[in-house]
Amino acid sequence: MAETPTSPLEATLAYADEFHREDDILRAARMRGAEVGAPPILPGGGAALCFLATAINARAVVEIGTGCGVSGLWLLRGMRQDGTLTSVDVEPEHQRLARQSFAQAGFSGGRIRLITGRALDVLPRLSDGGYDLVFCDGAMHEYADYLAESIRLLRVGGIVVFDNALWGNRVADPVQRDPDTVAIRELGKLVRSDERLRPLMMPLGDGILAAVKLAD
């Protein structure tokens, strides 16, 4: 059960996140993730993924961090019907559970390519400029490296998206200096200063940082 908001701002943010309802398939995938210790993207963040994939008519998408399929479901629902999701994760059991979620939602195996492995070992093997959207929800200390790979992978006009961009309200608090918080804070600086990107921070879920690739 969600905690009761204690301020008008918290109530507004909760309303924005809960505006996007999950169906039974998404809820089941979320429960699987909780059971195996793979917390998925929150509904507001998932809806943002679906919206962005729809807005750019995404056909080829890369996902870093398959989890148990929640973010993949949101992406697939926003992509073209002939689109392919390439999802990378180090945990084969998580990907097995994700495949169950995709099958329950009616997405055929031909639309999904699951690759088991460390993202920074897999991404260099993918094609330059061959993707419309890259979603990053992996190891936070590697986010800066994911950004560099994503810029290479994306076509001009493509979008890179990072989850946990506010990281439990820690990123906005300068007192917080744990390694993950620092890594996300540094990512924000990199995205904001890169002239090839046009960024947007969205306070949905645990924070969504997105950026459009303007040029190679």
Secondary structure as GFF3:
##gff-version 3
##sequence-region A 1 216
A	DSSP	alpha_helix	8	18	.	.	.	ID=ss1
A	DSSP	alpha_helix	24	36	.	.	.	ID=ss2
A	DSSP	alpha_helix	43	55	.	.	.	ID=ss3
A	DSSP	beta_strand	60	64	.	.	.	ID=ss4
A	DSSP	alpha_helix	70	78	.	.	.	ID=ss5
A	DSSP	beta_strand	84	89	.	.	.	ID=ss6
A	DSSP	alpha_helix	92	104	.	.	.	ID=ss7
A	DSSP	three_ten_helix	109	111	.	.	.	ID=ss8
A	DSSP	beta_strand	112	116	.	.	.	ID=ss9
A	DSSP	alpha_helix	119	122	.	.	.	ID=ss10
A	DSSP	three_ten_helix	123	125	.	.	.	ID=ss11
A	DSSP	beta_strand	131	136	.	.	.	ID=ss12
A	DSSP	three_ten_helix	140	142	.	.	.	ID=ss13
A	DSSP	alpha_helix	143	153	.	.	.	ID=ss14
A	DSSP	beta_strand	154	163	.	.	.	ID=ss15
A	DSSP	alpha_helix	179	193	.	.	.	ID=ss16
A	DSSP	beta_strand	197	202	.	.	.	ID=ss17
A	DSSP	beta_strand	208	213	.	.	.	ID=ss18
###
